[in-house]
């Protein structure tokens, strides 16, 4: 029994399974919003303290009109765009176009640059392509939460692969990109030869785990806070995006290796500062509750590798093994010293595990 079930419907009320699930989703959405309101009181308190202590710095924000030089490094690839049905997607690509496609999908609050170590490593054997998902970086940022439901991002991937001139790919994903990649591979198995996911379970597994594990519920406070309008955007952008900096460099959830240079951090701030990016990226979390998936995810038959950084402050290590329930051929590799940002924290180890799996 989950904490949702404890406050669910009285036993004398009979509902069909689909009706019960729909009502449960509605209940979950309103509980999430209510928890978001609760957490907002603490965030408002913190913001008020910051404002009082550093009134000038609170409103400071560097003007970022010029792309940082690290993003135009030719060693990472060339920039391009694919025009899909309702969005234009930006990507960086490298390697021989006659080689198999390796497609990289990032998470929150990242963009294509998170795959810089993998782009350099695998460009010899693959046509490596790292995208900016809709709402991120240089990709289009459609308005409205409904533009960021999981089905939309799955549809984007379905169009991107043939738009790049390929019939299938090795799909590599992290965080939110992993949620999308799990669903995409299950729904369109003909387009994925192998799947590599880093620090992310399926959406169904995450929701079930969240409902049954208090430790994950506590870690996911920000997911509920992000359901509110305006305030999350403000919290992430004040003090020249200090909170974004803490996500990557903070003591609790940041990189354990210190591999993020000042130039790298500036690249993330530049990407997040694009017009509309803050709201668009947060809308992924809002859409997760407002537009829950109603389809049962088919089992995945292609080989799947999960790489898990064990010092993840956002997701319990216990959820890593849930992939066994969704994939017939699932392998898990743990990296003890890595944080949530595993492909940046320990790139050599990640690349080694990827090679072993691909070979």
C-alpha positions in Angstrom: 0.0 0.0 0.0 1.3 3.5 -0.9 0.8 6.8 0.8 -1.5 7.7 -2.1 -3.7 4.7 -1.3 -3.9 5.6 2.3 -5.9 8.8 1.3 -7.6 7.3 -1.7 -11.2 6.2 -2.1 -13.5 4.6 0.5 -14.0 0.9 -0.1 -17.7 1.2 -0.7 -17.1 3.3 -3.8 -16.7 1.0 -6.8 -14.7 2.3 -9.8 -13.4 0.7 -12.9 -9.6 0.2 -13.1 -9.2 2.9 -15.7 -11.5 5.2 -13.7 -9.7 4.5 -10.5 -6.3 5.2 -12.1 -7.6 8.5 -13.6 -8.9 9.7 -10.3 -5.7 8.6 -8.6 -3.7 10.7 -11.1 -5.9 13.7 -10.4 -5.5 13.2 -6.6 -1.7 12.8 -7.0 -1.6 16.0 -9.1 -3.4 18.0 -6.4 -1.3 16.5 -3.6 1.8 17.4 -5.6 0.6 21.0 -5.9 -0.3 21.2 -2.3 3.2 19.9 -1.3 4.6 22.5 -3.7 2.8 25.2 -1.8 4.2 23.9 1.5 7.7 23.8 0.2 7.3 27.3 -1.3 7.1 28.8 2.2 10.6 27.6 3.0 11.9 28.8 -0.4 10.3 32.2 0.2 12.0 32.4 3.6 15.4 31.6 2.0 14.9 34.1 -0.8 13.9 36.8 1.8 17.1 36.1 3.8 19.2 36.4 0.6 17.4 39.7 -0.3 18.1 41.2 3.1 21.7 40.1 3.3 22.7 40.8 -0.3 20.1 43.2 -1.9 22.3 44.2 -4.8 23.6 40.7 -5.6 20.0 39.3 -5.3 19.0 41.1 -8.5 22.3 40.9 -10.3 22.5 39.0 -13.5 25.2 38.9 -16.1 24.3 39.7 -19.6 24.9 36.7 -21.8 24.4 37.5 -25.5 27.6 35.8 -26.8 28.0 32.0 -26.9 30.9 30.9 -24.7 33.9 29.8 -26.7 33.8 26.2 -25.2 30.5 25.7 -27.1 32.1 26.4 -30.5 35.0 24.0 -30.0 35.4 22.2 -33.4 36.7 19.1 -31.6 33.1 18.6 -30.2 31.5 18.8 -33.6 29.4 21.1 -35.8 26.1 22.8 -34.9 23.0 22.1 -36.9 19.2 22.0 -36.7 16.4 19.6 -37.6 12.9 20.9 -38.3 10.3 18.6 -36.8 6.5 18.9 -37.0 6.1 21.5 -34.3 9.7 22.4 -33.1 13.1 23.1 -34.4 15.8 21.0 -32.6 19.4 22.1 -32.2 22.2 19.5 -32.2 25.9 19.1 -32.3 27.3 16.3 -34.5 30.7 14.8 -35.2 32.1 11.7 -36.9 31.7 9.9 -40.2 28.1 10.0 -41.5 28.5 6.5 -42.8 29.1 5.2 -39.3 26.1 4.1 -37.0 24.3 6.8 -35.2 24.8 7.4 -31.5 22.2 9.8 -30.2 22.6 11.6 -26.8 19.7 13.0 -24.8 20.4 15.2 -21.8 18.6 15.9 -18.6 17.7 18.8 -16.3 19.0 21.5 -16.2 21.5 20.6 -18.9 21.9 20.7 -22.6 24.0 19.0 -25.4 27.3 20.1 -23.7 26.9 17.5 -20.9 28.0 14.9 -23.4 31.3 16.6 -24.3 33.4 13.7 -23.0 31.4 11.1 -24.9 31.3 13.1 -28.1 35.1 13.2 -28.2 35.5 9.5 -27.3 33.0 7.9 -29.6 33.3 10.1 -32.7 35.8 7.6 -34.2 33.4 4.7 -34.4 30.0 6.5 -34.6 28.2 9.4 -36.0 27.7 11.1 -32.6 24.8 13.6 -32.2 23.9 15.4 -29.0 20.6 17.3 -29.1 19.1 20.2 -27.1 15.7 18.9 -26.2 12.7 21.1 -26.8 12.8 24.0 -24.4 16.6 23.8 -23.9 19.6 25.7 -25.3 19.2 26.7 -28.9 16.1 24.5 -29.6 12.6 26.0 -29.9 10.7 26.6 -26.7 7.0 26.2 -27.3 4.7 27.8 -24.8 2.3 26.0 -22.4 2.8 23.0 -20.2 1.0 20.8 -22.7 4.0 21.1 -25.0 6.1 19.2 -22.5 4.2 16.0 -21.9 6.2 12.9 -22.3 4.5 11.9 -25.5 5.7 15.1 -27.2 9.4 14.3 -26.4 9.0 10.7 -27.5 7.5 12.0 -30.8 10.5 14.3 -31.2 13.0 11.4 -31.0 10.9 9.4 -33.4 11.3 12.2 -36.0 14.9 13.2 -35.2 16.4 9.8 -36.2 15.1 9.7 -39.8 15.7 13.5 -40.1 19.4 12.8 -39.4 19.3 10.2 -42.2 19.2 7.0 -40.1 16.9 4.1 -39.5 18.0 3.4 -35.9 20.5 4.4 -33.3 22.4 3.6 -30.1 20.5 5.8 -27.7 22.3 7.3 -24.7 20.4 9.3 -22.1 20.7 10.8 -18.7 18.1 12.1 -16.1 15.0 13.5 -17.9 16.5 12.2 -21.1 16.4 8.8 -19.6 12.7 9.0 -18.8 12.1 9.8 -22.4 14.6 7.2 -23.7 13.0 4.3 -21.7 9.5 5.1 -23.1 10.8 5.8 -26.6 12.6 2.4 -26.8 9.6 0.5 -25.5 7.2 2.2 -27.9 9.5 2.3 -31.0 11.9 -0.7 -30.6 12.7 -0.7 -34.3 14.5 2.6 -33.9 16.8 1.6 -31.1 19.6 -1.0 -31.4 20.9 -0.6 -27.9 19.9 1.7 -25.0 22.3 3.2 -22.4 20.6 5.1 -19.5 22.4 7.0 -16.7 20.9 7.7 -13.3 17.3 7.4 -14.4 14.6 4.8 -14.1 11.4 4.5 -16.1 8.7 7.1 -15.2 6.3 4.3 -13.9 9.1 2.9 -11.7 10.0 6.4 -10.4 6.4 7.2 -9.5 5.9 3.8 -7.8 9.1 4.2 -5.9 8.2 7.7 -4.9 4.9 6.5 -3.5 6.4 3.7 -1.4 9.8 5.1 -0.2 9.9 8.0 2.2 13.6 8.6 1.4 12.8 9.2 -2.2 9.8 11.3 -1.3 12.1 13.6 0.8 14.7 13.8 -2.0 12.0 14.8 -4.5 10.8 17.9 -2.7 11.9 20.0 -5.7 9.7 18.0 -8.0 6.6 19.2 -6.0 8.0 22.7 -5.7 8.4 23.0 -9.4 4.6 22.5 -9.8 4.1 26.1 -8.8 4.2 28.9 -11.3 6.7 31.8 -11.3 8.5 31.1 -7.9 10.7 28.2 -9.1 11.8 30.3 -12.1 12.7 33.1 -9.7 14.5 30.9 -7.3 16.7 29.4 -10.1 17.6 32.8 -11.6 18.3 35.2 -8.7 21.9 36.0 -7.7 23.0 35.3 -11.3 21.7 31.7 -11.2 23.4 30.8 -7.9 21.1 27.8 -7.4 22.0 26.4 -10.9 25.7 26.7 -9.8 24.9 24.8 -6.6 23.3 21.9 -8.5 26.6 21.2 -10.2 29.1 22.4 -7.6 27.3 22.3 -4.3 28.5 20.1 -1.4 25.3 18.1 -1.3 24.4 17.4 -4.9 27.3 18.6 -7.0 30.1 16.8 -8.8 32.3 14.8 -6.6 35.3 15.2 -8.9 35.3 19.0 -9.4 35.5 18.5 -13.2 33.3 21.5 -13.9 35.5 24.5 -14.8 34.5 28.1 -14.7 34.1 28.1 -18.5 31.9 25.0 -18.3 29.7 26.6 -15.6 29.3 29.7 -17.7 28.2 27.5 -20.6 25.4 26.0 -18.5 24.3 29.5 -17.3 24.4 30.8 -20.9 22.1 27.9 -22.0 19.7 28.4 -19.1 19.6 32.1 -19.7 18.1 31.7 -23.2 14.7 33.5 -23.5 12.0 31.2 -22.2 14.4 28.5 -21.1 13.7 28.6 -17.4 9.9 28.1 -17.7 10.3 25.6 -20.6 12.6 23.3 -18.7 10.5 23.4 -15.5 7.4 22.6 -17.6 8.9 19.0 -18.0 8.1 18.5 -14.3 4.7 20.2 -14.5 3.7 18.1 -17.4 4.8 14.9 -15.6 1.8 15.3 -13.2 -0.7 17.1 -15.5 -0.4 14.7 -18.4 0.4 11.2 -16.9 1.0 8.4 -19.3 -2.1 6.2 -19.6 -0.4 3.4 -21.6 1.4 0.4 -20.1 4.9 0.4 -21.3 5.8 -2.7 -23.4 8.8 -4.7 -22.3 12.1 -3.8 -24.0 13.8 -6.5 -26.0 17.0 -4.8 -27.1 20.1 -4.8 -24.8 19.9 -2.1 -22.1 22.7 -0.8 -19.9 22.1 1.3 -16.8 25.1 3.2 -15.5 24.5 4.6 -11.9 26.5 7.1 -10.0 26.0 6.0 -6.4 26.4 9.4 -4.8 23.2 10.6 -6.5 21.5 13.1 -4.1 18.3 13.2 -6.2 17.4 9.6 -6.8 17.8 6.6 -4.4 20.2 3.9 -5.5 17.5 1.3 -4.9 15.5 2.5 -8.0 18.4 1.5 -10.3 17.4 -2.1 -10.4 13.8 -1.4 -11.4 14.9 -1.6 -15.0 14.8 -5.4 -14.7 11.0 -5.3 -14.7 10.9 -3.5 -18.0 13.8 -4.9 -20.1 14.5 -8.5 -21.0 18.3 -7.9 -21.3 19.2 -5.4 -18.6 22.7 -4.8 -17.2 23.5 -2.5 -14.3 26.9 -1.0 -13.6 27.5 1.1 -10.5 30.1 3.8 -10.1 30.6 4.3 -6.4 32.5 7.6 -6.5 30.2 9.3 -9.0 27.3 11.8 -8.4 24.1 12.2 -10.3 26.2 13.9 -13.1 27.9 10.6 -13.7 29.0 11.2 -17.3 30.8 14.4 -16.3 32.0 13.2 -12.9 33.8 10.0 -14.1 33.9 10.2 -17.9 36.7 7.7 -18.4 34.9 5.1 -16.4 31.6 5.8 -18.1 33.2 5.6 -21.5 34.9 2.3 -20.6 31.5 0.8 -19.5 29.9 2.0 -22.6 32.5 0.4 -24.8 32.3 -2.9 -23.0 28.6 -2.9 -23.5 28.7 -1.9 -27.1 31.3 -4.5 -28.0 
